[in-house]
Every structure is written in C-alpha cells, then in structure tokens.
C-alpha cells in the first residue's frame, strides 16, 4: 500500500458582517421623511382639494 501526498493550497477566507449603525439610522430617517411627506400630501388632498370637487 503506497501513501501519496497531495499538494493542496488551502485558502482561508474570513468574512465579517459589518454593521454601520449610523448608516442604518440615516436610511431610516430618510425613508421616514418620505412617508411623512407622502402622508402630508394625502392630508392636503383630503382636507382642501376633495371637498371642493
């Protein structure tokens, strides 16, 4: 029985998930502002425009 040696290059890859909480907060504030503006436009339409039709 013969033993053969294998030449194998093993590459180790370390993957880290990085959380940038300031980026998450900024994105939340941006989309919250979009929602508030959208609701403001809907309120304006419901109170001032629709009753005049």
Secondary structure as GFF3:
##gff-version 3
##sequence-region A 1 53
A	DSSP	alpha_helix	21	44	.	.	.	ID=ss1
A	DSSP	pi_helix	45	49	.	.	.	ID=ss2
A	DSSP	three_ten_helix	50	52	.	.	.	ID=ss3
###
